[in-house]
Amino acid sequence: MRVADFHFELPESLIARHPLAERRASRLLVLDGVTGDLQHRRFADLLDHLRPGDLMVFNNTRVIPARLFGWKASGGKLEILVERVLDDERVLAHVRASKSPKAGSRILIEGGGEAQMLARHDALFELRFDQHVLFLLERVGHMPLPPYIDRPDEAADRERYQTVYAARAGAVAAPTAGLHFDEALLAAIGEKGVATAFVTLHVGAGTFQPVRVERIEDHHMHREWLDVGQDVVDAVAACRARGGRVVAVGTTSVRALESAARDGVLRPFSGDTDIFIYPGRPFYVVDALVTNFHLPESTLLMLVSAFAGYPETMAAYAAAVAQGYRFFSYGDAMFITRNPAPRGPEETP
């Protein structure tokens, strides 16, 4: 299967660089996984597509202000993007500088603070700060907006590049399907008789890395930490018992649930996942998906194609482009019901 099969043309004008004034004001493209039919709706209309007895699973990770600016004590500016918090003082991070810092060298942080470079692990640098790292990030860090939002972060991004239910700090990218939900919509979902559950998957910067191989099967996914608790397993079992559907909010919720059910049975799981979902891989838990529009040739577009079917997904994206939908993190959304017999690119004329 070729990565190039997942290419599509996207005008620059359709990349959403700022959020809308209201979270639920975005558009919603509804894709019926059985018929392939499309509906053009508003995000608040999601209620019309949920049923009493359904279970919505959200990712409650919290984005940390993971981008820091500073300079080496020996001179030279640098930029730090925290990838993973290891403990109260140590992180793994990407460091951009004219020359990479050496082990033992000191880094001075803009706004106050200091770090020491301890070791290099492939592309990541292990750094130790002179204070509690999460407190430092909250004080002087910048929100790690994706590379396609080519502007400096603003004060408003602290709130809007964060879900209203974010609880567990550790992500360096937002689970963006959740950005459309406000408190009133969540209350309306509960009033309709739809249950909710929360998983945690700390989204890493690797989610934006391009696939640099020609064959999908040769790609190795980055690792991300997740937690699926017994309460989620019980909620899914109860949903199945009452005939409801499991609706994942975001591809990160899909990856968490399907990682915890890799052998076909959902069990509690806490740890790293490198699951790669592309056409041909079965889904054991998720029946419907709320998701944003993803980058061409990205692993997330491949996941959606595995869920909805390749021809149906690419047709939906073509329709979204033609209709002027807003793309990526601050963009519009889709609601997709799972295709029971999805075809891959090799099965598509």
KETIBA-450046 format. One record per residue (C-alpha): residue in three letters; x, y, z. Coordinates in steps of 0.5 Angstrom, whole numbers, padded with zeros to 4 digits, always signed. Layout:
residues N
ALAXYZ
...
***
This chain:
residues 349
MET+0000+0000+0000
ARG+0003+0007-0002
VAL+0003+0013+0002
ALA+0002+0017-0004
ASP-0005+0014-0005
PHE-0007+0018+0001
HIS-0005+0025-0002
PHE-0010+0030-0004
GLU-0009+0038-0006
LEU-0011+0043+0000
PRO-0011+0050-0002
GLU-0007+0054+0003
SER-0014+0058+0005
LEU-0017+0052+0008
ILE-0012+0052+0013
ALA-0015+0054+0020
ARG-0010+0059+0023
HIS-0015+0061+0029
PRO-0021+0058+0032
LEU-0028+0061+0031
ALA-0031+0065+0036
GLU-0035+0059+0039
ARG-0033+0052+0040
ARG-0039+0049+0037
ALA-0040+0054+0031
SER-0036+0049+0027
ARG-0039+0045+0021
LEU-0040+0038+0021
LEU-0039+0033+0015
VAL-0043+0027+0017
LEU-0041+0020+0013
ASP-0045+0014+0013
GLY-0041+0008+0014
VAL-0046+0004+0011
THR-0048+0008+0005
GLY-0042+0013+0004
ASP-0048+0018+0004
LEU-0045+0025+0006
GLN-0049+0031+0010
HIS-0047+0038+0011
ARG-0049+0040+0018
ARG-0047+0044+0024
PHE-0043+0041+0030
ALA-0049+0043+0034
ASP-0053+0038+0030
LEU-0048+0032+0033
LEU-0054+0031+0038
ASP-0058+0029+0032
HIS-0054+0023+0030
LEU-0053+0021+0037
ARG-0058+0016+0040
PRO-0060+0014+0048
GLY-0055+0009+0050
ASP-0049+0011+0046
LEU-0043+0012+0050
MET-0038+0017+0048
VAL-0031+0016+0050
PHE-0027+0023+0050
ASN-0019+0024+0051
ASN-0018+0028+0058
THR-0011+0029+0056
ARG-0009+0037+0058
VAL-0004+0040+0053
ILE+0002+0043+0057
PRO+0005+0050+0054
ALA+0011+0046+0052
ARG+0015+0051+0048
LEU+0021+0054+0051
PHE+0026+0059+0048
GLY+0033+0061+0051
TRP+0040+0060+0049
LYS+0046+0056+0051
ALA+0050+0059+0057
SER+0056+0058+0051
GLY+0052+0063+0047
GLY+0047+0061+0041
LYS+0039+0062+0041
LEU+0035+0055+0042
GLU+0028+0053+0042
ILE+0026+0047+0046
LEU+0019+0043+0045
VAL+0018+0038+0051
GLU+0016+0031+0048
ARG+0015+0028+0055
VAL+0015+0029+0062
LEU+0019+0024+0066
ASP+0019+0027+0073
ASP+0018+0033+0076
GLU+0025+0036+0073
ARG+0027+0032+0067
VAL+0024+0032+0060
LEU+0025+0029+0054
ALA+0025+0034+0048
HIS+0026+0037+0041
VAL+0032+0042+0041
ARG+0033+0047+0035
ALA+0039+0050+0035
SER+0045+0052+0030
LYS+0049+0047+0034
SER+0046+0041+0039
PRO+0048+0042+0046
LYS+0053+0037+0049
ALA+0052+0033+0055
GLY+0053+0037+0061
SER+0052+0044+0058
ARG+0047+0049+0061
ILE+0041+0052+0058
LEU+0038+0059+0060
ILE+0031+0059+0059
GLU+0028+0066+0057
GLY+0023+0069+0063
GLY+0028+0065+0068
GLY+0030+0058+0069
GLU+0036+0054+0067
ALA+0036+0047+0065
GLN+0042+0042+0064
MET+0043+0037+0058
LEU+0044+0030+0061
ALA+0044+0026+0055
ARG+0041+0025+0048
HIS+0037+0019+0046
ASP+0036+0019+0038
ALA+0033+0025+0036
LEU+0031+0027+0043
PHE+0035+0031+0049
GLU+0034+0029+0056
LEU+0034+0035+0060
ARG+0034+0037+0067
PHE+0031+0043+0070
ASP+0033+0047+0076
GLN+0025+0047+0078
HIS+0019+0043+0078
VAL+0018+0043+0070
LEU+0010+0044+0070
PHE+0011+0050+0074
LEU+0016+0053+0070
LEU+0012+0051+0063
GLU+0006+0054+0066
ARG+0010+0061+0068
VAL+0014+0062+0061
GLY+0012+0056+0056
HIS+0008+0058+0050
MET+0003+0053+0047
PRO+0006+0048+0042
LEU+0001+0050+0036
PRO+0002+0045+0030
PRO+0007+0047+0025
TYR+0002+0049+0020
ILE-0001+0054+0024
ASP+0005+0059+0022
ARG+0004+0064+0027
PRO+0006+0066+0034
ASP+0002+0063+0040
GLU-0003+0068+0043
ALA-0006+0069+0050
ALA-0013+0066+0047
ASP-0009+0060+0045
ARG-0008+0058+0053
GLU-0016+0056+0053
ARG-0018+0055+0046
TYR-0012+0050+0044
GLN-0015+0046+0050
THR-0021+0042+0051
VAL-0026+0044+0056
TYR-0025+0037+0060
ALA-0018+0037+0060
ALA-0015+0034+0066
ARG-0009+0030+0066
ALA-0003+0034+0064
GLY+0002+0031+0059
ALA+0000+0033+0052
VAL+0004+0037+0047
ALA-0001+0037+0042
ALA-0009+0038+0043
PRO-0014+0032+0042
THR-0017+0037+0037
ALA-0024+0033+0036
GLY-0025+0035+0043
LEU-0024+0043+0042
HIS-0031+0043+0039
PHE-0035+0041+0045
ASP-0037+0046+0050
GLU-0040+0045+0057
ALA-0047+0046+0054
LEU-0047+0041+0049
LEU-0044+0036+0054
ALA-0050+0037+0058
ALA-0054+0036+0052
ILE-0051+0030+0050
GLY-0052+0027+0058
GLU-0059+0030+0057
LYS-0060+0025+0051
GLY-0058+0019+0055
VAL-0052+0018+0052
ALA-0046+0016+0057
THR-0039+0019+0057
ALA-0032+0016+0059
PHE-0025+0018+0059
VAL-0019+0015+0057
THR-0012+0019+0057
LEU-0007+0019+0051
HIS-0002+0024+0052
VAL-0001+0026+0044
GLY+0006+0027+0042
ALA+0010+0032+0037
GLY+0011+0026+0033
THR+0003+0026+0031
PHE+0006+0032+0026
GLN+0012+0028+0023
PRO+0011+0026+0016
VAL+0011+0019+0013
ARG+0018+0018+0010
VAL+0017+0012+0007
GLU+0014+0010+0000
ARG+0010+0004+0003
ILE+0006+0004+0009
GLU+0008-0002+0012
ASP+0015+0000+0013
HIS+0013+0006+0017
HIS+0014+0006+0025
MET+0010+0010+0029
HIS+0012+0014+0035
ARG+0010+0012+0042
GLU+0005+0015+0046
TRP+0003+0014+0053
LEU-0004+0012+0055
ASP-0009+0010+0060
VAL-0015+0006+0059
GLY-0018+0004+0066
GLN-0023-0001+0069
ASP-0028+0004+0069
VAL-0028+0005+0061
VAL-0028-0003+0060
ASP-0034-0003+0065
ALA-0037+0003+0061
VAL-0036+0000+0054
ALA-0039-0007+0057
ALA-0045-0004+0059
CYS-0046+0000+0053
ARG-0046-0007+0049
ALA-0051-0010+0053
ARG-0056-0004+0052
GLY-0055-0004+0045
GLY-0051+0002+0044
ARG-0045+0005+0040
VAL-0038+0007+0042
VAL-0037+0013+0040
ALA-0030+0016+0040
VAL-0028+0023+0040
GLY-0022+0024+0036
THR-0017+0019+0033
THR-0013+0019+0040
SER-0019+0016+0043
VAL-0019+0011+0038
ARG-0012+0009+0039
ALA-0013+0009+0046
LEU-0019+0004+0046
GLU-0016+0000+0040
SER-0009-0001+0044
ALA-0012-0004+0050
ALA-0016-0009+0045
ARG-0010-0011+0041
ASP-0012-0018+0042
GLY-0019-0017+0041
VAL-0022-0016+0048
LEU-0022-0009+0051
ARG-0018-0010+0058
PRO-0015-0004+0062
PHE-0008-0002+0060
SER-0003+0004+0062
GLY+0003+0005+0058
ASP+0006+0006+0051
THR+0003+0005+0045
ASP+0006+0005+0038
ILE-0001+0002+0034
PHE-0001+0004+0027
ILE-0008+0003+0024
TYR-0009+0003+0017
PRO-0013+0000+0012
GLY-0014-0007+0013
ARG-0014-0007+0020
PRO-0020-0009+0024
PHE-0023-0005+0030
TYR-0025-0008+0036
VAL-0029-0003+0040
VAL-0030+0003+0036
ASP-0037+0004+0032
ALA-0037+0011+0031
LEU-0032+0017+0030
VAL-0032+0025+0031
THR-0026+0027+0028
ASN-0023+0033+0025
PHE-0020+0034+0018
HIS-0013+0031+0017
LEU-0006+0032+0013
PRO-0005+0029+0007
GLU-0001+0023+0007
SER-0002+0023+0015
THR-0002+0017+0019
LEU-0009+0020+0022
LEU-0012+0020+0015
MET-0010+0013+0014
LEU-0014+0011+0021
VAL-0020+0015+0018
SER-0019+0011+0012
ALA-0019+0004+0015
PHE-0025+0006+0019
ALA-0029+0009+0014
GLY-0026+0006+0008
TYR-0021+0009+0003
PRO-0026+0011-0003
GLU-0031+0014+0002
THR-0026+0018+0006
MET-0022+0021+0000
ALA-0029+0022-0003
ALA-0031+0026+0003
TYR-0025+0030+0003
ALA-0026+0032-0004
ALA-0033+0034-0002
ALA-0030+0038+0004
VAL-0025+0042+0000
ALA-0030+0043-0005
GLN-0035+0046+0000
GLY-0030+0050+0003
TYR-0029+0047+0010
ARG-0024+0049+0015
PHE-0018+0044+0016
PHE-0014+0041+0021
SER-0013+0043+0029
TYR-0018+0049+0029
GLY-0022+0047+0023
ASP-0029+0043+0022
ALA-0030+0036+0024
MET-0033+0030+0021
PHE-0038+0025+0024
ILE-0037+0018+0021
THR-0040+0011+0023
ARG-0036+0005+0022
ASN-0036+0002+0015
PRO-0037-0006+0016
ALA-0034-0008+0010
PRO-0028-0002+0008
ARG-0024-0002+0002
GLY-0017+0000+0002
PRO-0013+0003-0004
GLU-0011-0003-0007
GLU-0019-0005-0008
THR-0021+0001-0011
PRO-0021+0002-0018
***
